[in-house]
Amino acid sequence: MKNGWGCVTSLAAVLLLAAMTAVLSSGTAANTLAHSHDGLSRIVQNDIAIEPAAPGVGPLRPVPVALLLPLRSPMLGEAAAAVRDGFLAALQDGRHRGAEVLVEIVSTNDSVADHLVQYGRVQSDNSVIIGPLTRTATAALAPVVTQTTLALAPADNGRIDLANTATMPPFAPTLAMGLSIEEEARQLADWASRHEGPGEAWVMSTHALWQQRTADAFVQALQANGRRATAVRLDVTQGVLDPAHLSTLREKIHRDTPAVLFLALDFHQAVQLREAFGAALPAYGTSQLNPFNAAQWQHAPPVPQLEGVRLLDVPKRLRDQDLTAAGGQTLLPAMRADLDRLQALGHDAFLVMQQLLRQRSHFSVEGQTGSLSVHMDSGSAARFARKLTPAIYEDGRVILWTGAP
């Protein structure tokens, strides 16, 4: 049996969607329909409450939306699948009631050219487009956007926005809501300005590109808060922080006595740094210092080297998550941290899309990636802000920070 949109309404179709998306389960409450056509997946959510039609008016058709993701990319396919799965999980969640939507999943490869072709093909047929996932593709699409678009990465324009907004040109009705490590750095700098005394800050990073970008954001935000900040680049030897360089810095830190450290490092590097420097100085770091979610921390060995380090992360990672069945048997392995955050991003893209379909231009949403706020004023750039959740290493584990950040 088929409905008016050509979507198969049989149980077989539901099972097909389960195989395609790897996110459906037998316990799913939503009645989700799908079919595959020319390599595209179409999914309709048909149990979400909408306003009843006026007498004499036929039933409202689902609103068409498109997910534009690099699912055919060898490097980004896994990340894209995580975003897709989070979006589809939110679509099936009966708690997220709103407009009935028909979702078209549009796969791209790594190239900007393919993004442009696929975007041009679908933008006239869909009310909202969710994607792309990379900074370069977001920047390339900005001048050609004519349809409401939820970009899942900020435009790579080399500018760090200290006003806590992700903006695009007024002529492009685009809302950039990607996860930004630069924004984490800005919020951490604000947090430290309220909790730490005066004095110089050292910003620690290696020469890795993402760490340099994070460190630059730290320095700019700290200086904007009136604090002197010095960027310190750490040498890496055979994948670990160079011991000789750490020894030299340890002597320098005793002479210069910085007041606080900011760690633009990954988890393992932060552990090495703390082992070399000790825990006397207050330290702040990004979500990269949290390798586990709340449930995993219950079984993970403690990390005393990071005791007292403050950090930010998406709330999904800091909430308790049940990873065991009723009898205590472990279920599926927990998702890798970066993919977990991307799945949360897909979930929140659905929440924001639902608000836009309600034609709301100013709204706030409590999402899995943080407290989200959107302002879309006529004649000006759309503004998006995300407030992350503060956490701290206590007794060797990451827990929610209970103080006021």
C-alpha positions in Angstrom: 0.0 0.0 0.0 1.3 3.5 -0.8 0.2 6.9 0.3 -0.1 10.0 -1.9 3.7 10.7 -1.6 4.7 7.3 -3.0 5.8 6.2 0.4 5.4 2.5 1.1 3.3 2.0 4.3 4.1 -1.7 4.8 6.0 -3.2 7.6 8.7 -4.2 5.1 9.3 -0.5 4.4 9.8 0.2 8.0 12.3 -2.7 8.2 14.0 -1.3 5.1 14.4 2.0 6.8 15.9 0.3 9.9 18.6 -1.3 7.7 19.3 2.0 5.9 19.6 4.2 8.9 20.8 1.9 11.7 18.8 3.9 14.2 15.3 2.3 14.2 14.4 -0.4 16.7 11.4 -2.5 17.4 10.6 -0.2 20.3 10.2 2.9 18.2 6.9 4.6 18.8 6.8 6.7 15.7 5.2 5.3 12.5 8.0 6.1 10.0 7.6 5.4 6.3 10.3 5.2 3.7 11.2 4.2 0.2 14.4 4.4 -1.9 14.4 6.0 -5.3 17.5 6.7 -7.4 19.7 6.3 -4.4 17.8 8.7 -2.3 16.0 7.8 0.9 12.7 9.4 1.6 11.2 9.3 5.1 7.9 10.6 6.3 6.9 11.2 9.9 3.2 10.7 10.0 2.2 10.5 13.6 3.1 14.1 14.7 0.2 16.2 15.7 -0.7 19.1 13.4 -3.6 21.5 13.3 -6.6 19.8 11.8 -7.7 21.0 8.3 -10.7 23.3 8.0 -14.0 21.6 6.9 -13.9 20.9 3.2 -10.2 21.2 3.0 -8.1 18.0 2.2 -5.4 16.7 4.6 -2.2 18.7 4.8 0.7 17.2 3.0 4.0 16.6 4.8 6.5 19.5 4.6 9.5 18.4 2.4 12.9 18.8 4.0 16.4 17.6 2.9 19.4 16.3 4.8 22.5 17.2 2.7 25.4 15.1 4.2 28.7 13.7 2.9 27.6 10.1 3.4 29.7 9.0 0.3 32.9 10.6 1.7 35.6 8.1 2.8 36.8 10.5 5.5 33.5 12.1 6.6 31.0 9.3 6.0 31.0 8.0 9.6 30.5 11.6 10.9 27.7 12.2 8.4 26.0 9.0 9.4 26.1 10.0 13.1 24.4 13.3 12.2 21.8 11.5 10.1 21.0 9.0 12.8 20.5 11.7 15.4 18.2 13.6 13.1 16.1 10.5 12.4 16.0 9.5 16.1 14.5 12.9 16.9 12.1 12.6 14.0 10.8 9.3 15.5 10.6 10.7 19.1 6.9 11.2 19.8 7.9 14.0 22.3 9.0 16.3 19.5 5.6 17.2 18.1 5.3 19.7 15.2 4.8 19.8 11.5 4.6 16.6 9.6 7.7 16.3 7.5 9.0 14.3 4.5 12.7 13.8 4.7 15.0 13.3 1.7 18.5 12.1 2.5 20.9 13.5 -0.1 24.4 12.0 -0.1 27.5 13.9 -1.3 31.2 13.1 -1.5 34.1 15.3 -0.2 34.1 17.8 -3.0 32.6 21.3 -2.8 31.5 20.9 -6.4 29.3 17.9 -5.5 27.8 19.9 -2.6 26.9 22.7 -5.0 25.4 20.3 -7.5 23.3 18.4 -5.0 22.2 21.6 -3.2 21.1 23.2 -6.5 19.1 20.1 -7.3 17.1 19.9 -4.1 16.7 23.5 -2.8 13.7 24.4 -4.9 11.8 21.2 -3.8 12.4 21.4 0.0 11.2 24.0 2.6 14.3 23.5 4.7 17.7 22.0 3.9 19.8 20.6 6.8 23.6 20.7 5.9 26.3 20.8 4.8 28.6 19.4 7.5 32.0 21.1 6.6 33.2 24.6 6.9 34.4 24.8 3.3 31.1 23.6 1.9 29.1 26.0 4.2 31.2 28.9 2.9 30.9 27.8 -0.7 27.1 27.5 -0.5 26.5 30.8 1.3 26.3 33.0 -1.9 23.9 30.6 -3.7 21.4 29.9 -0.9 17.8 30.8 -1.7 16.1 28.4 0.7 16.1 28.2 4.5 19.2 26.2 5.3 20.6 24.9 8.7 24.3 24.6 8.1 25.9 22.1 10.4 29.3 23.9 10.4 30.3 27.6 10.6 31.6 29.2 7.4 35.4 29.0 7.3 36.0 32.8 7.0 38.9 32.9 9.4 37.0 35.1 11.8 36.3 34.1 15.4 33.0 35.7 16.6 33.4 36.7 20.2 29.7 37.8 20.3 28.5 34.2 20.7 26.7 34.3 17.4 27.1 32.3 14.2 26.2 34.6 11.4 25.8 34.5 7.7 25.2 37.3 5.1 21.7 38.8 5.1 21.0 37.7 1.6 21.5 34.0 2.6 18.7 32.7 4.9 21.2 30.4 6.5 21.5 29.5 10.2 25.0 28.1 11.1 24.5 25.8 14.1 27.6 23.6 13.9 29.6 22.6 16.9 32.5 25.1 17.3 35.5 24.5 19.4 36.3 28.2 19.1 33.0 28.9 20.8 33.9 26.5 23.6 37.1 28.5 24.1 35.2 31.7 24.3 32.8 30.3 26.9 35.6 28.9 28.9 37.4 32.3 28.9 34.2 33.9 30.2 33.9 31.3 32.9 37.4 31.8 34.1 37.0 35.6 34.2 34.3 35.1 36.8 36.1 32.5 38.9 39.8 33.2 38.8 41.8 36.1 40.2 44.0 38.4 38.0 47.1 37.3 36.4 48.6 35.9 33.2 47.0 33.0 31.4 49.1 30.4 29.5 47.3 28.8 26.6 48.8 25.3 25.9 48.6 23.6 22.5 50.7 21.6 20.1 51.1 22.5 16.4 48.0 20.5 15.3 45.8 22.8 13.2 42.6 22.3 15.4 44.6 23.1 18.5 46.1 26.2 17.1 42.7 27.4 16.1 41.4 26.7 19.6 44.4 28.4 21.2 43.9 31.5 19.0 40.3 31.6 20.2 41.4 31.3 23.8 43.9 34.2 23.4 41.4 36.5 21.7 38.6 35.8 24.2 40.9 36.1 27.2 42.3 39.4 26.0 38.7 40.6 25.3 38.1 39.9 29.0 41.0 42.0 30.0 43.5 39.2 30.8 47.0 38.9 29.5 47.4 35.7 27.6 50.4 33.9 26.2 50.2 31.1 23.7 52.6 28.2 24.4 53.3 25.7 21.7 54.3 22.2 22.9 56.6 20.0 21.0 55.5 16.5 20.2 57.9 13.6 19.8 56.6 10.2 18.5 53.1 11.1 19.4 53.7 12.3 22.9 54.6 15.6 24.5 58.4 16.1 24.4 59.8 15.4 27.9 62.7 17.8 27.5 60.4 20.6 26.4 58.1 19.9 29.3 61.0 20.1 31.7 62.1 23.4 30.3 58.5 24.7 30.6 58.2 23.4 34.2 61.2 25.6 35.2 59.7 28.6 33.3 56.4 28.2 35.0 58.0 28.5 38.4 59.7 31.7 37.3 56.8 33.4 35.5 54.0 32.1 37.8 51.0 32.3 35.5 47.6 32.4 37.2 45.7 29.9 35.1 46.2 27.4 32.3 44.0 26.9 29.3 44.4 23.5 27.6 43.9 23.4 23.8 44.9 19.7 24.0 43.4 16.3 23.6 42.8 14.1 26.6 46.1 12.1 26.6 48.2 15.3 26.1 46.4 17.0 29.0 47.2 14.0 31.2 50.9 14.3 30.2 50.9 18.0 30.9 49.4 17.7 34.3 51.8 14.9 35.2 54.7 17.2 34.3 53.3 20.5 35.8 51.2 19.2 38.7 47.7 20.3 39.7 48.5 23.5 41.6 47.4 25.9 38.9 43.7 26.1 37.9 43.1 24.7 34.5 40.3 24.9 31.9 39.9 22.7 28.8 37.5 21.9 26.0 35.2 19.0 25.5 38.2 17.1 24.0 39.3 16.4 27.6 36.2 14.3 28.2 36.6 10.8 26.6 33.5 9.2 28.2 29.8 9.9 28.8 28.3 9.8 32.3 27.5 6.0 32.2 31.0 5.1 30.9 32.6 7.1 33.7 30.9 4.8 36.2 33.1 1.9 34.9 36.2 3.7 33.7 39.4 4.0 35.7 39.8 7.4 37.4 42.1 10.0 36.0 43.6 11.7 39.0 46.1 13.7 36.9 43.2 15.9 35.7 41.7 16.5 39.1 40.1 19.9 39.4 40.3 20.7 35.6 37.1 22.5 34.5 35.7 21.9 31.0 32.6 22.3 28.8 30.7 19.6 26.9 27.4 19.0 25.3 24.7 18.0 27.9 24.1 14.6 26.3 27.6 13.5 27.2 27.1 14.6 30.9 23.8 12.9 31.5 23.4 9.4 32.9 22.9 7.0 30.0 21.7 3.4 30.6 24.1 1.1 28.8 22.9 -2.1 30.4 19.8 -4.3 30.1 17.6 -5.0 33.1 19.5 -8.1 34.0 22.8 -6.2 34.0 23.9 -7.4 30.5 25.9 -4.8 28.6 24.2 -3.6 25.5 25.8 -2.1 22.3 29.2 -0.5 22.8 29.0 3.2 23.7 29.6 5.5 20.8 32.9 7.2 20.2 32.9 10.7 21.8 33.1 12.7 18.6 30.4 10.7 16.9 28.2 11.0 20.0 28.4 14.8 19.9 27.6 14.7 16.1 24.6 12.5 16.7 23.4 15.1 19.3 24.0 17.8 16.7 21.7 16.0 14.2 19.0 15.6 17.0 19.2 19.4 17.7 19.0 20.2 14.0 15.6 18.5 14.0 14.4 20.6 17.0 15.5 23.9 15.4 13.9 22.9 12.1 10.6 22.2 13.8 10.6 25.7 15.3 11.4 27.2 11.9 8.5 25.3 10.3 6.3 26.9 12.9 7.5 30.2 11.5 9.1 31.2 14.7 11.9 33.7 14.3 12.9 34.1 17.9 13.0 31.0 20.1 15.0 28.9 22.6 15.4 25.2 22.7 17.0 22.9 25.3 18.8 20.4 23.1 21.3 17.6 23.4 24.2 19.9 22.5 23.2 22.7 24.9 20.8 25.5 25.4 20.1 26.9 22.0 18.7 30.3 21.0 17.9 31.6 17.5 17.1 35.1 16.3 16.1 35.7 12.7 15.3 39.3 12.1 14.1 40.5 8.7 16.9 42.3 6.8 19.7 41.1 9.1 21.8 38.0 9.5 20.4 35.1 11.4 22.0 34.6 14.8 22.5 31.3 16.6 23.9 30.8 20.1 24.7 27.6 22.0 25.4 27.5 25.8 27.4 24.4 26.7 27.2 22.6 30.0 30.0 23.1 32.6 31.8 20.1 34.1 34.8 19.4 36.4 37.1 16.5 37.1 36.3 15.3 40.6 37.6 12.1 42.2 39.2 11.4 38.8 36.0 11.5 36.8 34.1 14.2 34.9 30.9 15.3 36.6 28.5 18.2 36.2 29.6 21.4 37.7 27.1 22.4 40.3 28.4 26.0 40.8 27.4 29.0 38.7 29.7 29.1 35.6 
